[in-house]
Amino acid sequence: MIPREKVICLSCLYDLPRTYFWTDKDNTLTAKFFGGLPFLYASSFLFFRDDSPYRKLLHRFKYGGEREIGFFLGALYGKELACSPMKNTVPLIIPVPMTARKRRRRGYNQAEWIAAGIAAATGWEMDTTAVKRIREKTSQTVYDREKRRENMKHAFSAEKVSRNDILIVDDVITTGATMESCACAILKNNPEICMHFASLAYVE
């Protein structure tokens, strides 16, 4: 195996279910945030489908301790973002944080590993301290969009940041409620900020 095949073989790498959302500012994902927060770009790298063989790859990353998968895919995503309409921005990357309790239980924050891969590929700075998670959410899987938003209210706190552009990064996006809550916390102390959203996977 060549080094990169330690994470994913070349054939599977070629067949990754890429969304290509980063090539179109008005993609499907942007509709999830319309009418809510002010933002400029929103994209995901991969489609997340229950019947996809790549679902296992993402589960190995999220729950199996294979952090290098997140970094590797994040770096692939970062290369695409660096050539996308975002290429003219230099955002501060903020991964969606976990509570300290959940981080200890899992051992790592998967959003940080994706964000680290994006940062390595783009040269953009990453900040893991500007936003804190102050409340764990209950399971979101059975909630509709409005209930997910209610579930995520006041889940984060944020400090003043030093950049005008922020890229919020998470692992999987379904309704966008988690990212919206994180963004709201940031906007409280940074009302003039320009917001962007990026996730590794998008649930159709």
N, C-alpha and C positions, 0 to 999 in steps of 0.2 A: 504493500500500500504506500502511496505517496502521502506526505504528512496530512494534507487536508482530508484524505479519505479515512482518517481515524475518526472523524465526526460523521461524515456522510460520503458514500461512494460517488464517483463522477456521474454515473448514470442517474442516480437519484437526485443529485445536485442539478442536473440538467432538467429533470422533470418536476422540480419544486413548483407547487401551485401558486406562483407569483400573482399578485393582484394587478400590478402595474399602476396602482392608484397614484403613485408619485409623479407619473407623467401627465396627469390631468388634474388641475386644480379643482374642477367641479366633478369629482368622482362620487361614487355611491356613499362612501363614508362621510363626506362633508355634510350630507343631508341629516345625519344624526345630530349634528351640532347647530344647525340653522335655527335661528330664533332664540338661542340661548346666549352663549358667551361670544364675545368678539374674538375671532381667530382668523388666520390667514390660510394655513395649510393643514390638511389632515390626511394621513395615509396609513396603510398597513402593508406589510411585506408579503404575507401569505394568506391564502384562504384557509380557514379552519373548518373542516368537514368531518362529520362522524364516520363516514365510510372511507376516508382517505388513509392510506398507509402512513402518511406523514403525521397523523394524529399521535401515533406512538412515539415519534421523534420528539414532539413537543411535550408529551407526558414524561418522557425520560428526562427532559430538561427541567420541567417544573417540579416533578415529584421524585425523580430517581437520582438526584444529586449530580447529574452530568452538566455541570455549569458551562463547560467549554462549548456545548451545543449553542447556548444562548449567545455567547461571545462571538462564535463563528458566524451564526446567522445574522447577528447584529452588525458585524463588519460587512457582510454581503449587502445588507440593507443600507448601511452607511454609504457604501460606494454608489448606490443608486441615488440616494438623497443628495450626494455631493454633485451629481450631474442633473438634478431635477430643478424645477423652478426655485427650490430653496437654496440653490448654489450661490445666490447673491446675498444671502443672509449669513450671519455668524451667530447662531443662537447658543444660549447656555442650555445644556442638556440637564433636565431634572427627571430622574426616574421616579415613578410613583412609589412612595415608601410603604413599608410594612410597620406594624406596631413592633416594639422591641420584643414582646412576648412571642409573636408569631415568627419573627426572625430567628429567635433562639430555637424555636421548635423545628423550623425547616432547615436552619443552618445558613441560609443566604437569601437575599432578595433577588428573584429572577429578573425583575425589571432593571436592576443595576447591571447585571451581566449583559443584557441586551444593549443598554445605554453605553456601557464600556466599549462594546464592539463598534457601535456607531461612532463614538468619540475617537477610537483608534483609527477608523477609516477616514474620518472627515477632518480631524484635528480640532474639532469643537470641544470646548471645555465642558466638563461634567461637574455638577454640584449635588452631593448626596446629603447635604445638611440643611439646605434652605427650607425644605418642607418636611414636616413630621406628621406621622399618622398618630392621632390621639385617641382613636376609637376603632376597634375591630368591627367589621361589618358581619351581619349574619349572612348565611348563604344567599346568593343572588339568583340561583338557578331557576327558582320557581316564580320569580317576580316579573311583572311587566315593566315597561320603561319608567312609568311614574312611580311605582313602588320602589324600583331600584334607586331612583333619585332621592326619594324620601329616606331610604335605608342608608344612603351615603352622606346625608346632610351633616355638616360639622365634623366630618371624619378626619380633617386635616387642619394643621396650622402652618403658617408660613411667615418668613422674615422678609425684610426688604432685600431685593437682589440687585446686583450691580450691572445687569444688562437690560437692554430694552427688548431683546428678542429671547423668547423662552421656547424650548422644545420639550414637551412633556412626553415621557416614554413609558409605556406599559407593555405587558406581555400579550394579553389577549383582550380584544375589545368586542363587546356585544352590543350594548345600548349606548355606551359612552358615559354612563352615570359616574363611574369612578374617576375618569379623567375630568369630567365637569366639576366634581367636588374638589379635586386637587387644584384645578384652575381657579375656582372661586376663592380658595384660600390664598392663592398667590396674588390675585387681583385686589384683595382687600388692602394690602400694603404696597401694591404696585399697579395703580389704576391705569397708567399710560402704557402698559406693556403690550407688546405684540406677541400673540400666542400661536403656537403650532402644536399639533398632536401627531404622535407616531406610535404604532403598536406593531409587534412582531406578527400577530395573527388577527384576522377578522372573521368573526362568526357570522356566516350568511343567514 
